[in-house]
Amino acid sequence: MVAIDGPAGAGKSTVARQVAEALGYLYIDTGAMYRALTLAVLRAGVAVDDAAAVAAVVDTARVDLEPGPRGNRVLLNGEDVTAAIRLPEVSAAVSQVAAVPAVRERLVALQRHLAQGGGVVMDGRDIGTVVLPQADVKVFLTASLEERARRRWLETRACGHGQDLEAVRKNLEERDRLDSSRAVAPLRVADDAVIIDTTGRPVERVVAQVLRLCRRRLDPCSTD
């Protein structure tokens, strides 16, 4: 089991997907799962700060991940919402929905079920600390706020959304605050995680570093 954690925009999904592909493992994007439930809450017209109402929506929503060559295809109640969960309004609300205990309880149980057979690379914010504390390899990716905002801004532009760079930066700053201060499973570095700063580093180099950690774990005698 490989756990990759970090704040929004640190490169978790890209790195985790490529590591999983290189190892022949299943990639599980937990952030997409939280985004799907957030989309369900927004569509229901429920206030994201109403924990009871959010829990009621989540209780009847079904989220499925289907592996594909470009990552997970995300289904909400059978509908493909892979693109919809990347909308700016979902990004702005996901940290509040993810902080609701009932939401985390449900998804953590599902994530552990998906990983129980091993051979998985899972990314998120509490994988190495809460979801899979027994993971064989734990990595915490980070990057400067400016770098993460630039990456997310480029992503939103590629998807046809018109947010400006400063709005994206402020959204990430607020998400960092919410993710790190929530009462349940806050974003933090696991004691045995390897911290990798991805600022200014090509994805290929970061992936190669994570793969070296994985191969050393699989073969302690390896010099790779």
PyMOL CGO cylinders between C-alpha atoms (Angstrom):
from pymol import cmd
from pymol.cgo import CYLINDER

trace = [
    CYLINDER, 0.00, 0.00, 0.00, 1.32, 3.41, -1.03, 0.3, 1, 1, 1, 1, 1, 1,
    CYLINDER, 1.32, 3.41, -1.03, -0.15, 6.51, 0.65, 0.3, 1, 1, 1, 1, 1, 1,
    CYLINDER, -0.15, 6.51, 0.65, 0.40, 9.92, -0.94, 0.3, 1, 1, 1, 1, 1, 1,
    CYLINDER, 0.40, 9.92, -0.94, -0.86, 12.93, 1.00, 0.3, 1, 1, 1, 1, 1, 1,
    CYLINDER, -0.86, 12.93, 1.00, -0.56, 16.68, 0.66, 0.3, 1, 1, 1, 1, 1, 1,
    CYLINDER, -0.56, 16.68, 0.66, -2.44, 19.94, 0.17, 0.3, 1, 1, 1, 1, 1, 1,
    CYLINDER, -2.44, 19.94, 0.17, -4.43, 20.88, -2.92, 0.3, 1, 1, 1, 1, 1, 1,
    CYLINDER, -4.43, 20.88, -2.92, -2.29, 21.49, -5.98, 0.3, 1, 1, 1, 1, 1, 1,
    CYLINDER, -2.29, 21.49, -5.98, 0.80, 19.71, -4.69, 0.3, 1, 1, 1, 1, 1, 1,
    CYLINDER, 0.80, 19.71, -4.69, 0.67, 17.19, -7.54, 0.3, 1, 1, 1, 1, 1, 1,
    CYLINDER, 0.67, 17.19, -7.54, -0.78, 14.21, -5.65, 0.3, 1, 1, 1, 1, 1, 1,
    CYLINDER, -0.78, 14.21, -5.65, -3.12, 12.92, -8.33, 0.3, 1, 1, 1, 1, 1, 1,
    CYLINDER, -3.12, 12.92, -8.33, -0.62, 13.20, -11.18, 0.3, 1, 1, 1, 1, 1, 1,
    CYLINDER, -0.62, 13.20, -11.18, 2.18, 11.57, -9.22, 0.3, 1, 1, 1, 1, 1, 1,
    CYLINDER, 2.18, 11.57, -9.22, -0.01, 8.86, -7.67, 0.3, 1, 1, 1, 1, 1, 1,
    CYLINDER, -0.01, 8.86, -7.67, -1.52, 7.92, -11.02, 0.3, 1, 1, 1, 1, 1, 1,
    CYLINDER, -1.52, 7.92, -11.02, 1.89, 7.57, -12.68, 0.3, 1, 1, 1, 1, 1, 1,
    CYLINDER, 1.89, 7.57, -12.68, 3.35, 5.64, -9.75, 0.3, 1, 1, 1, 1, 1, 1,
    CYLINDER, 3.35, 5.64, -9.75, 0.40, 3.23, -9.83, 0.3, 1, 1, 1, 1, 1, 1,
    CYLINDER, 0.40, 3.23, -9.83, 0.82, 2.75, -13.57, 0.3, 1, 1, 1, 1, 1, 1,
    CYLINDER, 0.82, 2.75, -13.57, 4.54, 2.04, -13.21, 0.3, 1, 1, 1, 1, 1, 1,
    CYLINDER, 4.54, 2.04, -13.21, 3.94, -0.52, -10.44, 0.3, 1, 1, 1, 1, 1, 1,
    CYLINDER, 3.94, -0.52, -10.44, 0.86, -2.08, -12.02, 0.3, 1, 1, 1, 1, 1, 1,
    CYLINDER, 0.86, -2.08, -12.02, -1.19, -1.09, -8.96, 0.3, 1, 1, 1, 1, 1, 1,
    CYLINDER, -1.19, -1.09, -8.96, -4.73, 0.25, -8.58, 0.3, 1, 1, 1, 1, 1, 1,
    CYLINDER, -4.73, 0.25, -8.58, -4.91, 4.03, -8.28, 0.3, 1, 1, 1, 1, 1, 1,
    CYLINDER, -4.91, 4.03, -8.28, -7.53, 5.41, -5.88, 0.3, 1, 1, 1, 1, 1, 1,
    CYLINDER, -7.53, 5.41, -5.88, -8.23, 9.15, -6.01, 0.3, 1, 1, 1, 1, 1, 1,
    CYLINDER, -8.23, 9.15, -6.01, -9.94, 9.87, -2.68, 0.3, 1, 1, 1, 1, 1, 1,
    CYLINDER, -9.94, 9.87, -2.68, -10.19, 13.57, -3.43, 0.3, 1, 1, 1, 1, 1, 1,
    CYLINDER, -10.19, 13.57, -3.43, -12.45, 12.76, -6.37, 0.3, 1, 1, 1, 1, 1, 1,
    CYLINDER, -12.45, 12.76, -6.37, -14.71, 10.83, -4.00, 0.3, 1, 1, 1, 1, 1, 1,
    CYLINDER, -14.71, 10.83, -4.00, -15.10, 13.84, -1.71, 0.3, 1, 1, 1, 1, 1, 1,
    CYLINDER, -15.10, 13.84, -1.71, -15.69, 16.07, -4.72, 0.3, 1, 1, 1, 1, 1, 1,
    CYLINDER, -15.69, 16.07, -4.72, -18.44, 13.76, -5.98, 0.3, 1, 1, 1, 1, 1, 1,
    CYLINDER, -18.44, 13.76, -5.98, -20.28, 13.94, -2.65, 0.3, 1, 1, 1, 1, 1, 1,
    CYLINDER, -20.28, 13.94, -2.65, -19.80, 17.71, -2.61, 0.3, 1, 1, 1, 1, 1, 1,
    CYLINDER, -19.80, 17.71, -2.61, -21.40, 17.88, -6.04, 0.3, 1, 1, 1, 1, 1, 1,
    CYLINDER, -21.40, 17.88, -6.04, -24.33, 15.85, -4.70, 0.3, 1, 1, 1, 1, 1, 1,
    CYLINDER, -24.33, 15.85, -4.70, -24.73, 18.32, -1.81, 0.3, 1, 1, 1, 1, 1, 1,
    CYLINDER, -24.73, 18.32, -1.81, -24.61, 21.35, -4.11, 0.3, 1, 1, 1, 1, 1, 1,
    CYLINDER, -24.61, 21.35, -4.11, -27.14, 19.81, -6.49, 0.3, 1, 1, 1, 1, 1, 1,
    CYLINDER, -27.14, 19.81, -6.49, -29.46, 19.14, -3.56, 0.3, 1, 1, 1, 1, 1, 1,
    CYLINDER, -29.46, 19.14, -3.56, -29.35, 22.82, -2.64, 0.3, 1, 1, 1, 1, 1, 1,
    CYLINDER, -29.35, 22.82, -2.64, -28.12, 22.04, 0.86, 0.3, 1, 1, 1, 1, 1, 1,
    CYLINDER, -28.12, 22.04, 0.86, -25.96, 24.49, 2.80, 0.3, 1, 1, 1, 1, 1, 1,
    CYLINDER, -25.96, 24.49, 2.80, -22.46, 23.03, 3.14, 0.3, 1, 1, 1, 1, 1, 1,
    CYLINDER, -22.46, 23.03, 3.14, -22.25, 24.21, 6.75, 0.3, 1, 1, 1, 1, 1, 1,
    CYLINDER, -22.25, 24.21, 6.75, -25.41, 22.30, 7.73, 0.3, 1, 1, 1, 1, 1, 1,
    CYLINDER, -25.41, 22.30, 7.73, -23.81, 19.03, 8.88, 0.3, 1, 1, 1, 1, 1, 1,
    CYLINDER, -23.81, 19.03, 8.88, -27.11, 17.20, 9.41, 0.3, 1, 1, 1, 1, 1, 1,
    CYLINDER, -27.11, 17.20, 9.41, -28.44, 18.11, 5.97, 0.3, 1, 1, 1, 1, 1, 1,
    CYLINDER, -28.44, 18.11, 5.97, -25.13, 17.24, 4.31, 0.3, 1, 1, 1, 1, 1, 1,
    CYLINDER, -25.13, 17.24, 4.31, -25.10, 13.87, 6.08, 0.3, 1, 1, 1, 1, 1, 1,
    CYLINDER, -25.10, 13.87, 6.08, -28.65, 13.17, 4.85, 0.3, 1, 1, 1, 1, 1, 1,
    CYLINDER, -28.65, 13.17, 4.85, -27.66, 13.82, 1.22, 0.3, 1, 1, 1, 1, 1, 1,
    CYLINDER, -27.66, 13.82, 1.22, -24.49, 11.77, 1.51, 0.3, 1, 1, 1, 1, 1, 1,
    CYLINDER, -24.49, 11.77, 1.51, -26.38, 8.87, 3.07, 0.3, 1, 1, 1, 1, 1, 1,
    CYLINDER, -26.38, 8.87, 3.07, -28.30, 8.29, -0.17, 0.3, 1, 1, 1, 1, 1, 1,
    CYLINDER, -28.30, 8.29, -0.17, -25.53, 9.13, -2.66, 0.3, 1, 1, 1, 1, 1, 1,
    CYLINDER, -25.53, 9.13, -2.66, -23.46, 6.43, -4.31, 0.3, 1, 1, 1, 1, 1, 1,
    CYLINDER, -23.46, 6.43, -4.31, -19.91, 7.07, -5.47, 0.3, 1, 1, 1, 1, 1, 1,
    CYLINDER, -19.91, 7.07, -5.47, -17.98, 4.65, -7.68, 0.3, 1, 1, 1, 1, 1, 1,
    CYLINDER, -17.98, 4.65, -7.68, -14.51, 4.83, -9.21, 0.3, 1, 1, 1, 1, 1, 1,
    CYLINDER, -14.51, 4.83, -9.21, -13.77, 3.09, -12.48, 0.3, 1, 1, 1, 1, 1, 1,
    CYLINDER, -13.77, 3.09, -12.48, -10.05, 2.77, -13.34, 0.3, 1, 1, 1, 1, 1, 1,
    CYLINDER, -10.05, 2.77, -13.34, -9.03, 4.10, -16.74, 0.3, 1, 1, 1, 1, 1, 1,
    CYLINDER, -9.03, 4.10, -16.74, -5.88, 4.95, -18.71, 0.3, 1, 1, 1, 1, 1, 1,
    CYLINDER, -5.88, 4.95, -18.71, -6.09, 8.61, -17.64, 0.3, 1, 1, 1, 1, 1, 1,
    CYLINDER, -6.09, 8.61, -17.64, -7.08, 7.99, -14.04, 0.3, 1, 1, 1, 1, 1, 1,
    CYLINDER, -7.08, 7.99, -14.04, -10.34, 7.22, -12.31, 0.3, 1, 1, 1, 1, 1, 1,
    CYLINDER, -10.34, 7.22, -12.31, -13.69, 7.74, -13.98, 0.3, 1, 1, 1, 1, 1, 1,
    CYLINDER, -13.69, 7.74, -13.98, -15.98, 9.08, -11.24, 0.3, 1, 1, 1, 1, 1, 1,
    CYLINDER, -15.98, 9.08, -11.24, -19.62, 8.06, -11.05, 0.3, 1, 1, 1, 1, 1, 1,
    CYLINDER, -19.62, 8.06, -11.05, -22.26, 9.67, -8.83, 0.3, 1, 1, 1, 1, 1, 1,
    CYLINDER, -22.26, 9.67, -8.83, -25.42, 7.57, -8.63, 0.3, 1, 1, 1, 1, 1, 1,
    CYLINDER, -25.42, 7.57, -8.63, -24.39, 6.00, -11.93, 0.3, 1, 1, 1, 1, 1, 1,
    CYLINDER, -24.39, 6.00, -11.93, -23.73, 9.32, -13.71, 0.3, 1, 1, 1, 1, 1, 1,
    CYLINDER, -23.73, 9.32, -13.71, -20.26, 10.14, -15.03, 0.3, 1, 1, 1, 1, 1, 1,
    CYLINDER, -20.26, 10.14, -15.03, -19.28, 13.31, -13.15, 0.3, 1, 1, 1, 1, 1, 1,
    CYLINDER, -19.28, 13.31, -13.15, -15.53, 13.16, -13.83, 0.3, 1, 1, 1, 1, 1, 1,
    CYLINDER, -15.53, 13.16, -13.83, -15.57, 16.63, -15.39, 0.3, 1, 1, 1, 1, 1, 1,
    CYLINDER, -15.57, 16.63, -15.39, -18.31, 18.15, -13.22, 0.3, 1, 1, 1, 1, 1, 1,
    CYLINDER, -18.31, 18.15, -13.22, -16.44, 17.55, -9.96, 0.3, 1, 1, 1, 1, 1, 1,
    CYLINDER, -16.44, 17.55, -9.96, -13.68, 19.92, -11.15, 0.3, 1, 1, 1, 1, 1, 1,
    CYLINDER, -13.68, 19.92, -11.15, -16.00, 22.91, -11.39, 0.3, 1, 1, 1, 1, 1, 1,
    CYLINDER, -16.00, 22.91, -11.39, -14.86, 25.96, -9.33, 0.3, 1, 1, 1, 1, 1, 1,
    CYLINDER, -14.86, 25.96, -9.33, -17.95, 25.83, -7.12, 0.3, 1, 1, 1, 1, 1, 1,
    CYLINDER, -17.95, 25.83, -7.12, -17.10, 22.26, -6.13, 0.3, 1, 1, 1, 1, 1, 1,
    CYLINDER, -17.10, 22.26, -6.13, -13.50, 23.23, -5.37, 0.3, 1, 1, 1, 1, 1, 1,
    CYLINDER, -13.50, 23.23, -5.37, -14.74, 26.08, -3.18, 0.3, 1, 1, 1, 1, 1, 1,
    CYLINDER, -14.74, 26.08, -3.18, -17.05, 23.82, -1.11, 0.3, 1, 1, 1, 1, 1, 1,
    CYLINDER, -17.05, 23.82, -1.11, -15.26, 20.48, -0.89, 0.3, 1, 1, 1, 1, 1, 1,
    CYLINDER, -15.26, 20.48, -0.89, -13.22, 21.21, 2.25, 0.3, 1, 1, 1, 1, 1, 1,
    CYLINDER, -13.22, 21.21, 2.25, -16.37, 22.09, 4.22, 0.3, 1, 1, 1, 1, 1, 1,
    CYLINDER, -16.37, 22.09, 4.22, -18.21, 18.97, 3.07, 0.3, 1, 1, 1, 1, 1, 1,
    CYLINDER, -18.21, 18.97, 3.07, -15.17, 16.80, 3.75, 0.3, 1, 1, 1, 1, 1, 1,
    CYLINDER, -15.17, 16.80, 3.75, -15.03, 18.11, 7.32, 0.3, 1, 1, 1, 1, 1, 1,
    CYLINDER, -15.03, 18.11, 7.32, -18.46, 16.64, 8.17, 0.3, 1, 1, 1, 1, 1, 1,
    CYLINDER, -18.46, 16.64, 8.17, -17.81, 13.54, 10.34, 0.3, 1, 1, 1, 1, 1, 1,
    CYLINDER, -17.81, 13.54, 10.34, -20.54, 11.47, 8.64, 0.3, 1, 1, 1, 1, 1, 1,
    CYLINDER, -20.54, 11.47, 8.64, -18.96, 12.13, 5.24, 0.3, 1, 1, 1, 1, 1, 1,
    CYLINDER, -18.96, 12.13, 5.24, -15.49, 11.09, 6.35, 0.3, 1, 1, 1, 1, 1, 1,
    CYLINDER, -15.49, 11.09, 6.35, -16.78, 8.03, 8.19, 0.3, 1, 1, 1, 1, 1, 1,
    CYLINDER, -16.78, 8.03, 8.19, -18.53, 6.74, 5.10, 0.3, 1, 1, 1, 1, 1, 1,
    CYLINDER, -18.53, 6.74, 5.10, -15.70, 7.39, 2.66, 0.3, 1, 1, 1, 1, 1, 1,
    CYLINDER, -15.70, 7.39, 2.66, -12.91, 6.16, 4.93, 0.3, 1, 1, 1, 1, 1, 1,
    CYLINDER, -12.91, 6.16, 4.93, -14.74, 2.84, 5.27, 0.3, 1, 1, 1, 1, 1, 1,
    CYLINDER, -14.74, 2.84, 5.27, -15.09, 2.61, 1.48, 0.3, 1, 1, 1, 1, 1, 1,
    CYLINDER, -15.09, 2.61, 1.48, -11.45, 3.56, 0.90, 0.3, 1, 1, 1, 1, 1, 1,
    CYLINDER, -11.45, 3.56, 0.90, -10.20, 0.93, 3.33, 0.3, 1, 1, 1, 1, 1, 1,
    CYLINDER, -10.20, 0.93, 3.33, -12.39, -1.66, 1.61, 0.3, 1, 1, 1, 1, 1, 1,
    CYLINDER, -12.39, -1.66, 1.61, -10.92, -0.76, -1.78, 0.3, 1, 1, 1, 1, 1, 1,
    CYLINDER, -10.92, -0.76, -1.78, -7.39, -1.08, -0.41, 0.3, 1, 1, 1, 1, 1, 1,
    CYLINDER, -7.39, -1.08, -0.41, -7.78, -4.26, 1.60, 0.3, 1, 1, 1, 1, 1, 1,
    CYLINDER, -7.78, -4.26, 1.60, -6.28, -6.50, -1.09, 0.3, 1, 1, 1, 1, 1, 1,
    CYLINDER, -6.28, -6.50, -1.09, -3.10, -4.39, -1.36, 0.3, 1, 1, 1, 1, 1, 1,
    CYLINDER, -3.10, -4.39, -1.36, -1.48, -3.33, -4.60, 0.3, 1, 1, 1, 1, 1, 1,
    CYLINDER, -1.48, -3.33, -4.60, -2.88, 0.20, -4.35, 0.3, 1, 1, 1, 1, 1, 1,
    CYLINDER, -2.88, 0.20, -4.35, -1.65, 3.77, -4.58, 0.3, 1, 1, 1, 1, 1, 1,
    CYLINDER, -1.65, 3.77, -4.58, -4.06, 6.06, -2.74, 0.3, 1, 1, 1, 1, 1, 1,
    CYLINDER, -4.06, 6.06, -2.74, -3.83, 9.82, -2.56, 0.3, 1, 1, 1, 1, 1, 1,
    CYLINDER, -3.83, 9.82, -2.56, -5.59, 12.32, -0.32, 0.3, 1, 1, 1, 1, 1, 1,
    CYLINDER, -5.59, 12.32, -0.32, -5.06, 14.32, 2.83, 0.3, 1, 1, 1, 1, 1, 1,
    CYLINDER, -5.06, 14.32, 2.83, -5.36, 11.72, 5.58, 0.3, 1, 1, 1, 1, 1, 1,
    CYLINDER, -5.36, 11.72, 5.58, -4.29, 8.49, 3.89, 0.3, 1, 1, 1, 1, 1, 1,
    CYLINDER, -4.29, 8.49, 3.89, -1.07, 7.87, 5.81, 0.3, 1, 1, 1, 1, 1, 1,
    CYLINDER, -1.07, 7.87, 5.81, -2.49, 9.12, 9.11, 0.3, 1, 1, 1, 1, 1, 1,
    CYLINDER, -2.49, 9.12, 9.11, -6.07, 7.81, 9.17, 0.3, 1, 1, 1, 1, 1, 1,
    CYLINDER, -6.07, 7.81, 9.17, -7.18, 5.73, 6.19, 0.3, 1, 1, 1, 1, 1, 1,
    CYLINDER, -7.18, 5.73, 6.19, -4.11, 3.52, 5.79, 0.3, 1, 1, 1, 1, 1, 1,
    CYLINDER, -4.11, 3.52, 5.79, -1.83, 4.10, 8.78, 0.3, 1, 1, 1, 1, 1, 1,
    CYLINDER, -1.83, 4.10, 8.78, -0.30, 0.69, 8.01, 0.3, 1, 1, 1, 1, 1, 1,
    CYLINDER, -0.30, 0.69, 8.01, 0.73, 1.73, 4.48, 0.3, 1, 1, 1, 1, 1, 1,
    CYLINDER, 0.73, 1.73, 4.48, 4.10, 0.37, 3.40, 0.3, 1, 1, 1, 1, 1, 1,
    CYLINDER, 4.10, 0.37, 3.40, 5.20, 3.66, 1.84, 0.3, 1, 1, 1, 1, 1, 1,
    CYLINDER, 5.20, 3.66, 1.84, 4.02, 7.09, 2.95, 0.3, 1, 1, 1, 1, 1, 1,
    CYLINDER, 4.02, 7.09, 2.95, 4.78, 10.24, 1.01, 0.3, 1, 1, 1, 1, 1, 1,
    CYLINDER, 4.78, 10.24, 1.01, 3.73, 13.82, 1.75, 0.3, 1, 1, 1, 1, 1, 1,
    CYLINDER, 3.73, 13.82, 1.75, 3.90, 16.09, -1.29, 0.3, 1, 1, 1, 1, 1, 1,
    CYLINDER, 3.90, 16.09, -1.29, 4.05, 19.82, -0.81, 0.3, 1, 1, 1, 1, 1, 1,
    CYLINDER, 4.05, 19.82, -0.81, 4.77, 22.96, -2.85, 0.3, 1, 1, 1, 1, 1, 1,
    CYLINDER, 4.77, 22.96, -2.85, 4.67, 26.70, -2.39, 0.3, 1, 1, 1, 1, 1, 1,
    CYLINDER, 4.67, 26.70, -2.39, 1.23, 28.32, -2.40, 0.3, 1, 1, 1, 1, 1, 1,
    CYLINDER, 1.23, 28.32, -2.40, 2.19, 30.32, -5.49, 0.3, 1, 1, 1, 1, 1, 1,
    CYLINDER, 2.19, 30.32, -5.49, 3.22, 27.19, -7.38, 0.3, 1, 1, 1, 1, 1, 1,
    CYLINDER, 3.22, 27.19, -7.38, 0.10, 25.29, -6.37, 0.3, 1, 1, 1, 1, 1, 1,
    CYLINDER, 0.10, 25.29, -6.37, -2.12, 28.21, -7.38, 0.3, 1, 1, 1, 1, 1, 1,
    CYLINDER, -2.12, 28.21, -7.38, -0.43, 28.46, -10.77, 0.3, 1, 1, 1, 1, 1, 1,
    CYLINDER, -0.43, 28.46, -10.77, -0.94, 24.74, -11.40, 0.3, 1, 1, 1, 1, 1, 1,
    CYLINDER, -0.94, 24.74, -11.40, -4.60, 24.83, -10.39, 0.3, 1, 1, 1, 1, 1, 1,
    CYLINDER, -4.60, 24.83, -10.39, -5.18, 27.98, -12.45, 0.3, 1, 1, 1, 1, 1, 1,
    CYLINDER, -5.18, 27.98, -12.45, -3.76, 26.27, -15.54, 0.3, 1, 1, 1, 1, 1, 1,
    CYLINDER, -3.76, 26.27, -15.54, -6.00, 23.27, -14.87, 0.3, 1, 1, 1, 1, 1, 1,
    CYLINDER, -6.00, 23.27, -14.87, -9.12, 25.44, -14.60, 0.3, 1, 1, 1, 1, 1, 1,
    CYLINDER, -9.12, 25.44, -14.60, -8.24, 27.29, -17.79, 0.3, 1, 1, 1, 1, 1, 1,
    CYLINDER, -8.24, 27.29, -17.79, -7.75, 23.98, -19.63, 0.3, 1, 1, 1, 1, 1, 1,
    CYLINDER, -7.75, 23.98, -19.63, -11.24, 22.97, -18.50, 0.3, 1, 1, 1, 1, 1, 1,
    CYLINDER, -11.24, 22.97, -18.50, -12.72, 26.22, -19.79, 0.3, 1, 1, 1, 1, 1, 1,
    CYLINDER, -12.72, 26.22, -19.79, -13.32, 27.90, -16.41, 0.3, 1, 1, 1, 1, 1, 1,
    CYLINDER, -13.32, 27.90, -16.41, -12.56, 31.60, -16.10, 0.3, 1, 1, 1, 1, 1, 1,
    CYLINDER, -12.56, 31.60, -16.10, -11.20, 32.04, -12.58, 0.3, 1, 1, 1, 1, 1, 1,
    CYLINDER, -11.20, 32.04, -12.58, -8.29, 34.46, -12.30, 0.3, 1, 1, 1, 1, 1, 1,
    CYLINDER, -8.29, 34.46, -12.30, -5.04, 33.46, -10.66, 0.3, 1, 1, 1, 1, 1, 1,
    CYLINDER, -5.04, 33.46, -10.66, -5.60, 35.51, -7.50, 0.3, 1, 1, 1, 1, 1, 1,
    CYLINDER, -5.60, 35.51, -7.50, -9.04, 33.95, -6.93, 0.3, 1, 1, 1, 1, 1, 1,
    CYLINDER, -9.04, 33.95, -6.93, -7.51, 30.49, -7.26, 0.3, 1, 1, 1, 1, 1, 1,
    CYLINDER, -7.51, 30.49, -7.26, -4.73, 31.40, -4.81, 0.3, 1, 1, 1, 1, 1, 1,
    CYLINDER, -4.73, 31.40, -4.81, -7.22, 32.68, -2.22, 0.3, 1, 1, 1, 1, 1, 1,
    CYLINDER, -7.22, 32.68, -2.22, -9.33, 29.53, -2.61, 0.3, 1, 1, 1, 1, 1, 1,
    CYLINDER, -9.33, 29.53, -2.61, -6.30, 27.30, -2.02, 0.3, 1, 1, 1, 1, 1, 1,
    CYLINDER, -6.30, 27.30, -2.02, -5.23, 29.36, 0.99, 0.3, 1, 1, 1, 1, 1, 1,
    CYLINDER, -5.23, 29.36, 0.99, -8.70, 28.95, 2.52, 0.3, 1, 1, 1, 1, 1, 1,
    CYLINDER, -8.70, 28.95, 2.52, -8.74, 25.21, 1.73, 0.3, 1, 1, 1, 1, 1, 1,
    CYLINDER, -8.74, 25.21, 1.73, -5.36, 24.83, 3.43, 0.3, 1, 1, 1, 1, 1, 1,
    CYLINDER, -5.36, 24.83, 3.43, -6.76, 26.53, 6.53, 0.3, 1, 1, 1, 1, 1, 1,
    CYLINDER, -6.76, 26.53, 6.53, -9.89, 24.39, 6.60, 0.3, 1, 1, 1, 1, 1, 1,
    CYLINDER, -9.89, 24.39, 6.60, -8.09, 21.12, 5.86, 0.3, 1, 1, 1, 1, 1, 1,
    CYLINDER, -8.09, 21.12, 5.86, -5.46, 21.70, 8.54, 0.3, 1, 1, 1, 1, 1, 1,
    CYLINDER, -5.46, 21.70, 8.54, -7.80, 22.93, 11.27, 0.3, 1, 1, 1, 1, 1, 1,
    CYLINDER, -7.80, 22.93, 11.27, -10.77, 20.57, 10.99, 0.3, 1, 1, 1, 1, 1, 1,
    CYLINDER, -10.77, 20.57, 10.99, -11.55, 18.49, 14.05, 0.3, 1, 1, 1, 1, 1, 1,
    CYLINDER, -11.55, 18.49, 14.05, -11.73, 15.17, 12.18, 0.3, 1, 1, 1, 1, 1, 1,
    CYLINDER, -11.73, 15.17, 12.18, -8.67, 13.81, 10.33, 0.3, 1, 1, 1, 1, 1, 1,
    CYLINDER, -8.67, 13.81, 10.33, -6.91, 17.12, 9.67, 0.3, 1, 1, 1, 1, 1, 1,
    CYLINDER, -6.91, 17.12, 9.67, -4.22, 17.45, 7.03, 0.3, 1, 1, 1, 1, 1, 1,
    CYLINDER, -4.22, 17.45, 7.03, -0.88, 16.66, 8.63, 0.3, 1, 1, 1, 1, 1, 1,
    CYLINDER, -0.88, 16.66, 8.63, 2.34, 14.82, 7.88, 0.3, 1, 1, 1, 1, 1, 1,
    CYLINDER, 2.34, 14.82, 7.88, 2.49, 11.23, 9.16, 0.3, 1, 1, 1, 1, 1, 1,
    CYLINDER, 2.49, 11.23, 9.16, 5.42, 10.64, 11.48, 0.3, 1, 1, 1, 1, 1, 1,
    CYLINDER, 5.42, 10.64, 11.48, 6.94, 8.09, 9.09, 0.3, 1, 1, 1, 1, 1, 1,
    CYLINDER, 6.94, 8.09, 9.09, 6.20, 9.90, 5.84, 0.3, 1, 1, 1, 1, 1, 1,
    CYLINDER, 6.20, 9.90, 5.84, 8.84, 11.15, 3.42, 0.3, 1, 1, 1, 1, 1, 1,
    CYLINDER, 8.84, 11.15, 3.42, 8.27, 14.83, 2.57, 0.3, 1, 1, 1, 1, 1, 1,
    CYLINDER, 8.27, 14.83, 2.57, 8.86, 15.82, -1.05, 0.3, 1, 1, 1, 1, 1, 1,
    CYLINDER, 8.86, 15.82, -1.05, 8.69, 19.45, -2.15, 0.3, 1, 1, 1, 1, 1, 1,
    CYLINDER, 8.69, 19.45, -2.15, 7.52, 19.51, -5.77, 0.3, 1, 1, 1, 1, 1, 1,
    CYLINDER, 7.52, 19.51, -5.77, 8.02, 23.25, -6.32, 0.3, 1, 1, 1, 1, 1, 1,
    CYLINDER, 8.02, 23.25, -6.32, 9.75, 23.74, -9.66, 0.3, 1, 1, 1, 1, 1, 1,
    CYLINDER, 9.75, 23.74, -9.66, 10.41, 20.01, -10.09, 0.3, 1, 1, 1, 1, 1, 1,
    CYLINDER, 10.41, 20.01, -10.09, 9.34, 18.07, -13.20, 0.3, 1, 1, 1, 1, 1, 1,
    CYLINDER, 9.34, 18.07, -13.20, 6.69, 15.43, -12.52, 0.3, 1, 1, 1, 1, 1, 1,
    CYLINDER, 6.69, 15.43, -12.52, 8.99, 12.74, -13.88, 0.3, 1, 1, 1, 1, 1, 1,
    CYLINDER, 8.99, 12.74, -13.88, 11.61, 13.41, -11.18, 0.3, 1, 1, 1, 1, 1, 1,
    CYLINDER, 11.61, 13.41, -11.18, 9.05, 13.30, -8.39, 0.3, 1, 1, 1, 1, 1, 1,
    CYLINDER, 9.05, 13.30, -8.39, 7.56, 10.06, -9.72, 0.3, 1, 1, 1, 1, 1, 1,
    CYLINDER, 7.56, 10.06, -9.72, 11.04, 8.53, -9.98, 0.3, 1, 1, 1, 1, 1, 1,
    CYLINDER, 11.04, 8.53, -9.98, 11.78, 9.46, -6.35, 0.3, 1, 1, 1, 1, 1, 1,
    CYLINDER, 11.78, 9.46, -6.35, 8.55, 7.87, -5.11, 0.3, 1, 1, 1, 1, 1, 1,
    CYLINDER, 8.55, 7.87, -5.11, 9.21, 4.74, -7.16, 0.3, 1, 1, 1, 1, 1, 1,
    CYLINDER, 9.21, 4.74, -7.16, 12.66, 4.43, -5.58, 0.3, 1, 1, 1, 1, 1, 1,
    CYLINDER, 12.66, 4.43, -5.58, 11.01, 4.54, -2.13, 0.3, 1, 1, 1, 1, 1, 1,
    CYLINDER, 11.01, 4.54, -2.13, 8.55, 1.84, -3.20, 0.3, 1, 1, 1, 1, 1, 1,
    CYLINDER, 8.55, 1.84, -3.20, 11.21, -0.44, -4.63, 0.3, 1, 1, 1, 1, 1, 1,
    CYLINDER, 11.21, -0.44, -4.63, 13.38, -0.11, -1.55, 0.3, 1, 1, 1, 1, 1, 1,
    CYLINDER, 13.38, -0.11, -1.55, 10.39, -1.13, 0.55, 0.3, 1, 1, 1, 1, 1, 1,
    CYLINDER, 10.39, -1.13, 0.55, 9.74, -4.13, -1.69, 0.3, 1, 1, 1, 1, 1, 1,
    CYLINDER, 9.74, -4.13, -1.69, 13.43, -5.05, -1.76, 0.3, 1, 1, 1, 1, 1, 1,
    CYLINDER, 13.43, -5.05, -1.76, 15.38, -3.67, 1.22, 0.3, 1, 1, 1, 1, 1, 1,
    CYLINDER, 15.38, -3.67, 1.22, 18.62, -4.83, -0.41, 0.3, 1, 1, 1, 1, 1, 1,
    CYLINDER, 18.62, -4.83, -0.41, 17.96, -2.74, -3.53, 0.3, 1, 1, 1, 1, 1, 1,
    CYLINDER, 17.96, -2.74, -3.53, 20.42, 0.09, -4.25, 0.3, 1, 1, 1, 1, 1, 1,
    CYLINDER, 20.42, 0.09, -4.25, 18.01, 1.80, -6.66, 0.3, 1, 1, 1, 1, 1, 1,
]
cmd.load_cgo(trace, "trace")
